[in-house]
Amino acid sequence: MDAITPSTTESNSTGAGRAVLARAKARLKRWMAAAAEGMSRAAINRRVVRQLSAMSDRELKDIGLVRQDVLDSETLLLEGDASSFLIGRREERRSGRRIPTGQWPPRSPADQWPPRTR
């Protein structure tokens, strides 16, 4: 009869083994999901850079980029996010040409209207 009914130590070790196996499965699923996400992000980046490479300089200028930005982003395809890089370049260029509020048109103090009298 002992051969048919498992002892309490065997059932505890089986339960612990199942828990370890379940944790290992969950960890493996997370790793696989992260790898799939990375591969899909890389595929999206390659597609974006390929589409931008096919655009003319005028089209690139319309979206705030230059040809060199696209060429620079091609080097990031394997190690970084090309989309974030391109957005950063565009924002950097935009912030450099912004004129602070109240500064347009630029005037010298002598050109202000109405003329100030002392």
C-alpha positions in Angstrom: 0.0 0.0 0.0 2.9 2.3 0.5 3.8 2.1 -3.2 0.4 3.4 -4.2 0.1 6.3 -1.9 2.9 8.9 -2.1 4.6 10.0 1.0 4.2 13.6 2.1 7.9 14.5 1.3 7.4 13.3 -2.3 4.3 15.4 -2.8 6.0 18.5 -1.3 9.0 18.1 -3.5 6.8 17.6 -6.6 4.9 20.8 -5.7 8.1 22.7 -5.3 9.4 21.3 -8.6 6.2 22.5 -10.4 6.6 25.9 -8.9 10.2 26.1 -10.1 9.1 24.9 -13.5 6.3 27.5 -13.7 8.7 30.3 -12.8 11.2 29.1 -15.4 8.4 29.0 -18.0 7.3 32.5 -17.1 10.9 33.8 -17.3 11.4 32.2 -20.7 8.1 33.7 -22.0 9.3 37.2 -20.9 12.7 36.7 -22.6 11.0 35.6 -25.8 8.5 38.5 -25.7 11.4 40.9 -25.2 13.3 39.4 -28.1 10.3 39.5 -30.4 9.6 43.1 -29.4 13.3 44.0 -30.1 13.1 42.3 -33.5 9.9 44.0 -34.5 11.3 47.4 -33.4 14.4 46.8 -35.5 12.2 45.9 -38.5 10.1 49.0 -38.0 13.3 51.1 -37.8 14.7 49.5 -41.0 11.4 50.2 -42.8 11.3 53.9 -41.7 14.9 54.5 -42.6 14.4 52.8 -46.0 11.3 55.0 -46.7 13.2 58.2 -45.6 16.2 57.2 -47.8 13.8 57.1 -50.8 12.6 60.7 -50.2 13.9 63.7 -52.0 15.8 66.4 -50.1 12.8 68.7 -50.4 10.5 66.1 -48.9 12.9 65.6 -46.0 13.1 69.3 -45.4 9.3 69.4 -45.2 9.4 67.1 -42.2 12.4 68.9 -40.6 15.2 66.5 -41.6 18.2 66.6 -43.9 19.8 63.8 -45.8 22.7 63.5 -43.3 20.1 62.8 -40.5 18.9 59.8 -42.4 22.5 58.6 -43.1 23.4 59.0 -39.4 20.3 57.0 -38.4 21.3 54.1 -40.6 24.3 53.4 -38.3 21.9 53.1 -35.3 19.7 50.4 -36.8 21.4 47.5 -34.9 22.2 49.2 -31.6 19.6 51.9 -31.1 16.2 53.4 -32.0 16.5 55.3 -35.3 13.1 56.8 -34.9 13.9 58.5 -31.6 17.2 59.7 -33.0 15.5 61.3 -36.0 12.8 63.0 -33.8 15.6 64.3 -31.5 17.5 65.8 -34.5 14.3 67.4 -35.8 13.5 68.9 -32.4 17.0 70.1 -32.0 16.9 71.9 -35.3 13.4 73.4 -34.5 14.5 74.7 -31.1 17.5 76.4 -32.7 15.4 78.5 -35.0 12.6 79.5 -32.6 12.4 83.2 -31.8 11.3 83.9 -28.2 7.9 85.5 -27.8 7.9 89.2 -28.2 11.2 89.2 -30.1 9.8 89.4 -33.7 10.5 91.5 -35.6 13.9 92.1 -34.0 14.3 95.8 -33.3 16.9 98.0 -31.7 15.7 100.2 -28.9 16.0 103.3 -31.1 13.5 101.8 -33.6 10.7 101.3 -31.2 7.3 102.8 -31.9 6.0 105.1 -30.6 9.2 107.0 -30.0 10.0 107.5 -26.4 10.5 111.0 -25.2 12.7 111.7 -22.4 
